[in-house]
């Protein structure tokens, strides 16, 4: 056992922790790793739950992660120790973790777009590693979990902040219409957030029957298979049920192309999902209808506080956004595989406190 720094309090912690470690595509193992030690400005969090992100599928199923990686960035937990310089947090506080801030001086930071910062961290946001019992993080990256919000629901904060940023990029307003292509965990969060923000016409295209059903539970006003989307033949034609904004969450080129074709004039397509092959957009459709195609990378500057507020508001169907049971670290590889084949519909939360077979 060791004693970790914790400001005015001292907490006895184990020397090692259980963590899921990546070795090769589809292969992860639960291993004992040292509990991180703290610098003066750090906090140590006992992880109560960490969601599986679509990026985790690419990292660990498709082999994009370096060997020895401990992933996981959609987490919530309890502070168990803080460094000597930390004054704003105490042992026992319930928190979620955000990414490091931008440099604060470049043109993007000054425009309140810190995640385009010229010195931004890598794709993991600099705060991965929560598929483990404990996580070290800089205290200034923490956000308090609102009273009454369960920690497993608070683990949705990071992906909900991604969804809210996509909505910001779209410019869609209450009373307008939207299309969501791909009703995986992020697509479901987008559907729920759109409805909570007053977008009362949300069409969802999804090949999986299970995910179409879950999309309805999340708030979709209509669902269909991708083949049912009627795409106009000529670039100057507008679809009968064209939408103000489309959100592409699957990463499939055909879905990106269909989403563009189903926009109203002056509509916006937001690319949210990632895939291996690029789409073939019709430049004439973009030109003749003055369409906007944009990406959504990470979060708004105030994305985490807004996401926490929305999660605690009671306006989201949390039961439709989360799988009913959490999984232990030992089930991480299997859950990633099942998410990748759409066998699982909504967000899977890994709870390191559970013990698998």
Beta strands, then each sheet from edge to edge (+ up, - down):
strand 1: 2-4
strand 2: 11-13
strand 3: 16-24
strand 4: 27-34
strand 5: 42-51
strand 6: 74-82
strand 7: 94-97
strand 8: 134-138
strand 9: 142-144
strand 10: 177-181
strand 11: 201-205
strand 12: 222-224
strand 13: 243-248
strand 14: 263-271
strand 15: 292-295
strand 16: 349-350
sheet 1: 1+ 2-
sheet 2: 3+ 4-
sheet 3: 8+ 5- 6+ 7- 9+
sheet 4: 8+ 5- 16+
sheet 5: 12+ 11+ 10+ 13+ 14+ 15+
end
